[in-house]
Amino acid sequence: MPKLSLPKLLRHLLKLVGVLAIVAWSLVPIGLIAMSSFKADRDIFSTSGTFSFAPTLANYEALWSRWGDFFFGLWNSFLVTVGATVLAVGVSLLAGFAYSRFASRGLQASAFFLIFIRLIPPIVITLPLFPVVNWLGLNDTHFVLIVLYATFFVSLGTVVMRTFIDQIPRELDEAAMMDGASQVQIIMRVILPMAAQGMLAVSVFVIVYAWNEFLFAFIFTTTKAKTAPLVISEMIGAVEGVEWGVLFAASTVQLVPVLAFVILMQKHLVAGLTAGAVKG
Amino acid sequence: MSARTPLSAIALVSPVQLMIGGIIFLPAIYVFWLSLNQSSFGQAASFVGFANYAKVLGDAYFWKALLNTVIVVAVVVHVELLLGLGMALFFASGVPFRPLLLAIVLAPYAVSEVSAVVMWRFLFEPDVGMMSRLLMTLGLPPIEWAVNPSHGLAMVSLLSIWLHLPFSFIILYAARLSIPSDLYEAAAIDGASPWTSFRRITLPLLMPALLIAALFRYIFAFRLFSEVWLMTGGGPARSTEVMAVYLYLEAFRYNAFGPAAATGWLLVLASLLLALFYLRRLYREMFARA
């Protein structure tokens, strides 16, 4: 092993401390509840039982037998997430293509409107929407959440799609146009395969948002379309003696799929965040 | 650029425009109308002018909520940017297992507000939580987030920073990576100290990204609802409410749609004001090309 000078050693040590601090900050809260979900009640708060405990599935069994609502909520979350993602990505692709390939004063103004609209806080529009949704009989439906979630991400989605489609050479659509392809055919056959990266980036945003969202679910759903985060919030609230173990099991089940997804899609998330933030 | 928009372009952008127009823009305008009326759920509206605004502005709870929001937003956004900047520079200086470490940093992005509340409440559970015990061991006073309003807001801030740090970090890290490394090499040849090259190269070149990240975070932090609602519920005695919680309670608990709408419109105005410079610059840029 080569000899290290003292300043160099110190720098390595500092770096190690930095890495450890980052890992602890990000992972301790997550790891702790995931680990504690496998603990018996008496081990959850015991000092000696932090790491040494007999793992048990009791919390998951209790979750299954007493909070069937939660699994129903997961299913609702899944349906709403899929719906919102398909809708948001689809319409963002169309609009992103138009903003990338056409230019006019009207389009420019509407692009400005897209960004401007992001400034309106979601809670504000719940006021007028709540009575309207009730009146239309859409309260407590998947439909209402799908439309709301997609709507709050189409402006970011469009900006991201435009950035990605800008990188596809126009010669490709022109060649297709020469061959007599229509606008829709160009989008489906030329743009879609090459803009897949952008579509993945947009879907990461929408999926994470729709899977985790609380405010709209809290206001617009009660029983039939209740999502998993809402059920977890009821578990927090249902209790002054919080059943921590069951709560940890539920949080872990809700978190694991989306966490795995974010880690898998890391590259697209980073690309989308930078494309979306830099441009709009 | 042509003055006319091709029909096919109109058709392509119309789904997006109809969605944001119909579901965000028109309702937001309608909130303004609501704010000028006395109404509650299922009751006919009657015009009252700016009475709702007067009522809201005369409500001590409104000012309390506004103050709380301003404090939390200021703390959250600035601490977050500072940490994000520090981490971005740390990553840029070279870290071991970079892809793995990046995934770890991004992990909180996947966590829902609800689960984050579960995690941080557990860590700070009085007497028995891991952090509470750590504070006790260090001889520090406990965080009494359920009874002490400023502790409650501190918990909310901590939670918010934890949830949103990945966003600020990514924006700043991407910007830092786009700074050409020959700038630093040239500076090193000229004998610049690390501090000088940070002040003369890194900071000025990161400024646009810092401003964008700050803007987005100001606007989004201003909407803060779930963290507060699930952590303290605005209590004890309405002392930890923020603007969105105040609005929610006015509308859905006290059935005061008029004052709630007035609060909502004030929220919209505040967001627009925060973003005014950005919007103006963007507007100029977009129409300069036209």
Interface residues (C-beta under 8 A of the other chain):
Chain A: K15 G18 V19 I22 V23 W25 S26 L27 V28 P29 I30 L32 I33 S36 F45 T47 T50 G90 V91 S92 L94 A95 F97 A98 Y99 R101 F102 A103 S104 R105 G106 L107 Q108 S110 A111 F112 F113 L114 I115 F116 I117 R118 L119 I120 P121 P122 I123 V124 I125 T126 L127 P128 L129 F130 P131 V147 L148 A150 T151 F152 V154 S155 T158 Q183 V208 W211 N212 E213 F214 L215 F218 I219 P229 I232 S233 I236 W244 L247 F248 S251 Q254 L255 V258 L259 F261 V262 I263 Q266 L269 V270 L273 T274 A277 V278 G280
Chain B: M1 S2 A3 R4 T5 P6 S8 A9 I10 L12 V13 P15 V16 Q17 M19 I20 I23 I24 F25 P27 A28 Y30 V31 L34 F41 G42 M87 F90 V95 P96 P99 L101 L102 A103 I104 V105 L106 A107 P108 Y109 A110 V111 S112 E113 V114 S115 A116 V117 V118 M119 W120 R121 F122 L123 E125 V128 G129 M130 R133 W162 F167 I170 I171 A174 A209 I212 A213 F216 I219 F222 R223 F225 S226 W229 L230 A244 L247 Y248 A251 F252 F257 A260 A261 G264 W265 L267 V268 S271 L272 A275 L279 L282 Y283 M286 F287 R289 A290
